[in-house]
């Protein structure tokens, strides 16, 4: 199974971040599979997954040092930065 996810490659306070957009909540295994796929694709930086909750708020899995940023940025603001995609093969169902 192949699935493609929209991504935004950003620099947040001089730290490279690859934001992966999901349509629903992520768990640790999803995050790990996306980190592996990003590494294989040659993407460097912290891999952060984001999704909107039922109220339109941004939810995320990110390194602790980036929580403050993702707690205040809007989901639509992040989506406006989309500049690529990341393919995932058979790792997510």
C-alpha positions as a Markdown table, in Angstrom:
| # | Residue | x | y | z |
|---|---|---|---|---|
| 1 | Unk | 0.0 | 0.0 | 0.0 |
| 2 | Unk | 1.3 | 3.4 | -0.9 |
| 3 | Unk | 0.2 | 6.6 | 0.8 |
| 4 | Unk | 1.3 | 10.1 | 0.2 |
| 5 | Unk | 1.3 | 12.9 | 2.8 |
| 6 | Unk | 1.6 | 16.7 | 2.2 |
| 7 | Unk | 4.6 | 18.2 | 4.0 |
| 8 | Unk | 6.0 | 21.6 | 4.8 |
| 9 | Unk | 9.8 | 22.0 | 5.2 |
| 10 | Unk | 10.4 | 24.9 | 7.6 |
| 11 | Unk | 13.1 | 26.4 | 9.7 |
| 12 | Unk | 12.0 | 27.3 | 13.2 |
| 13 | Unk | 14.6 | 29.4 | 15.1 |
| 14 | Unk | 17.3 | 27.9 | 12.8 |
| 15 | Unk | 16.1 | 24.3 | 13.4 |
| 16 | Unk | 15.0 | 22.3 | 10.3 |
| 17 | Unk | 11.5 | 20.9 | 10.7 |
| 18 | Unk | 9.5 | 18.7 | 8.3 |
| 19 | Unk | 5.8 | 19.1 | 9.1 |
| 20 | Unk | 3.7 | 16.1 | 8.0 |
| 21 | Unk | -0.1 | 16.7 | 7.6 |
| 22 | Unk | -2.4 | 13.9 | 8.7 |
| 23 | Unk | -6.2 | 13.8 | 8.6 |
| 24 | Unk | -6.5 | 12.2 | 12.1 |
| 25 | Unk | -4.7 | 11.7 | 15.3 |
| 26 | Unk | -1.3 | 10.0 | 15.1 |
| 27 | Unk | 0.3 | 7.5 | 17.5 |
| 28 | Unk | 3.9 | 6.7 | 18.2 |
| 29 | Unk | 4.1 | 4.0 | 15.5 |
| 30 | Unk | 2.8 | 6.3 | 12.9 |
| 31 | Unk | 5.3 | 9.0 | 13.9 |
| 32 | Unk | 8.1 | 6.4 | 13.8 |
| 33 | Unk | 7.1 | 5.2 | 10.3 |
| 34 | Unk | 7.0 | 8.7 | 9.0 |
| 35 | Unk | 10.4 | 9.5 | 10.5 |
| 36 | Unk | 11.8 | 6.4 | 8.7 |
| 37 | Unk | 10.2 | 7.4 | 5.4 |
| 38 | Unk | 11.6 | 10.9 | 5.7 |
| 39 | Unk | 15.1 | 9.6 | 6.3 |
| 40 | Unk | 14.9 | 7.3 | 3.3 |
| 41 | Unk | 13.6 | 10.3 | 1.2 |
| 42 | Unk | 16.7 | 12.4 | 2.3 |
| 43 | Unk | 14.7 | 14.9 | 4.4 |
| 44 | Unk | 16.6 | 16.1 | 7.3 |
| 45 | Unk | 15.3 | 17.9 | 10.4 |
| 46 | Unk | 12.8 | 17.1 | 13.1 |
| 47 | Unk | 9.7 | 15.3 | 11.8 |
| 48 | Unk | 6.5 | 16.7 | 13.3 |
| 49 | Unk | 3.1 | 15.3 | 12.6 |
| 50 | Unk | 0.0 | 17.6 | 12.8 |
| 51 | Unk | -3.7 | 17.2 | 12.4 |
| 52 | Unk | -6.8 | 19.2 | 13.2 |
| 53 | Unk | -9.0 | 18.1 | 16.1 |
| 54 | Unk | -12.8 | 18.1 | 15.9 |
| 55 | Unk | -12.8 | 21.8 | 16.9 |
| 56 | Unk | -10.2 | 22.8 | 14.3 |
| 57 | Unk | -7.3 | 23.2 | 16.8 |
| 58 | Unk | -3.9 | 22.1 | 15.8 |
| 59 | Unk | -2.8 | 18.8 | 17.4 |
| 60 | Unk | 0.8 | 17.5 | 17.0 |
| 61 | Unk | 3.6 | 15.2 | 17.9 |
| 62 | Unk | 6.8 | 17.2 | 18.1 |
| 63 | Unk | 10.1 | 17.3 | 20.0 |
| 64 | Unk | 9.5 | 19.1 | 23.4 |
| 65 | Unk | 11.6 | 22.1 | 22.3 |
| 66 | Unk | 9.1 | 22.9 | 19.5 |
| 67 | Unk | 5.9 | 22.5 | 21.5 |
| 68 | Unk | 5.6 | 26.3 | 22.2 |
| 69 | Unk | 5.6 | 27.0 | 18.4 |
| 70 | Unk | 3.0 | 24.3 | 17.6 |
| 71 | Unk | 0.8 | 25.3 | 20.5 |
| 72 | Unk | 0.3 | 28.8 | 19.0 |
| 73 | Unk | 0.5 | 28.3 | 15.2 |
| 74 | Unk | -2.8 | 27.8 | 13.4 |
| 75 | Unk | -3.4 | 24.7 | 11.3 |
| 76 | Unk | -4.3 | 26.8 | 8.3 |
| 77 | Unk | -1.1 | 28.8 | 8.7 |
| 78 | Unk | 0.9 | 25.6 | 8.6 |
| 79 | Unk | -1.0 | 24.3 | 5.6 |
| 80 | Unk | -0.2 | 27.5 | 3.7 |
| 81 | Unk | 3.5 | 26.4 | 3.9 |
| 82 | Unk | 3.0 | 23.1 | 2.1 |
| 83 | Unk | 5.9 | 22.6 | -0.3 |
| 84 | Unk | 6.2 | 18.9 | -1.0 |
| 85 | Unk | 5.0 | 15.4 | -0.2 |
| 86 | Unk | 6.2 | 12.3 | 1.5 |
| 87 | Unk | 5.4 | 8.8 | 0.3 |
| 88 | Unk | 4.9 | 5.9 | 2.7 |
| 89 | Unk | 4.9 | 2.3 | 1.5 |
| 90 | Unk | 3.1 | -0.4 | 3.5 |
| 91 | Unk | 4.0 | 1.0 | 6.9 |
| 92 | Unk | 0.6 | 2.6 | 7.7 |
| 93 | Unk | -2.7 | 1.0 | 7.3 |
